[in-house]
Amino acid sequence: MAAEISEQPAAWQRLLSEGTDAIRQAAARIAEYQPRFVLFVARGTSDHAALYGKYLVEIQHALPAGLVSPSTMTIYGSAPDLRDVLFIAVSQSGGSPDLVQSVEVARRQGALTVALTNNPASPLAAAAEIHVDILAGPERAVAATKSYTAQLLALYLLLDYARGGDGADTDRLPALGTRVLESGAGLAAAAERYRFAQRLITSARGYSYPTAREAALKLMETSYLSAQAFSGADLLHGPLATVDPRFRCWRSCRKARAARRCGRCSPGSRNCAPMCSASARPMRCPTWRAGSCCRPVCPNRFRRCWKSFRCNSSRCTWRSPAAAIRTGRAG
């Protein structure tokens, strides 16, 4: 897993060097189609990438967007009218039967279907009208890492090109990612603070929120603790009552001033660790004008990786036996 985390900048560079022509062609199809609505379908880590795509659509395209529950089509037999709808399936493996079936239904119901995967020979790629290869390379760890950030970058490029953009400043990402990874020397000490944590909240807003959800998932998956993600706004509407001085909180913020209002923890708690300069233990990241395609991801991954190493002597020995979970009739 640590090796694949370190491969992220190379994966981004490969996508920028070898994948942009195909992404531009896909974006041209989308622009010509002129969708009135955009739907995403995904599972697990890819669901968080899809949530990032939803933010991009709603903010940059000013179109309504949503995340589909695959079981509405695969179990309950729903066949909605999807004419003039862009239907984007996001999957690392491209092998989940429920995603394949959802795309097949969406295509029959009139949607323009796009599959974004790390496997161009996958059933999902074959089911969709358009396929976008994220070019992340083989991913052997059960916990997805480089494929997630490659999905973020591919979605950003696809949706930016579709609105006439040029992917401004994305060529800087590999170098910025390398700087973030090289800044991880102090993370072992930072992770020691969370070695015996049993409950943890991750919090963020906007473009950073999907990665807060991804961080919580990975903490559950690799460190076996109870972690939950909240929007910084939603955290204040009820969940904050569960936070006490024994709780651990991670906050991911684009700007230092946002940390002061992004998911405040209980008064007097010293267990909050914002991923920004307003914290007593900040983890600063290089900035990128487009906002949060990949910036908050690497620190979360390294901190989680070190916590996993400290908590589990076997390090990356997973309880889950399968890297690709195939969700079919299970809902």
Secondary structure, 3 states (H helix, E strand, C coil): CHHHHHCHHHHHHHHHHHHHHHHHHHHHHHHHHCCCEEEEEECCHHHHHHHHHHHHHHHHHCCCEEECCCHHHHCCCCCCCCCCEEEEEEECCCCCHHHHHHHHHHHHCCCEEEEEECCCCCHHHHHCCEEEECCCCCCCCCCCCHHHHHHHHHHHHHHHHHCCCCCCCHHHHHHHHHHHHHHHHHHHHHHHCCCCCCEEEEEECHHHHHHHHHHHHHHHHHHCCEEEEEEHHHHCCCHHHHCCCCCEEEEECCCHHHHCCCCCCCCCCCCEEECCCCCCCCCCCCCCCCCCCCCCHHHHHHHHHHHHHHHCCCCCCCCCCCCCCCCCCCC
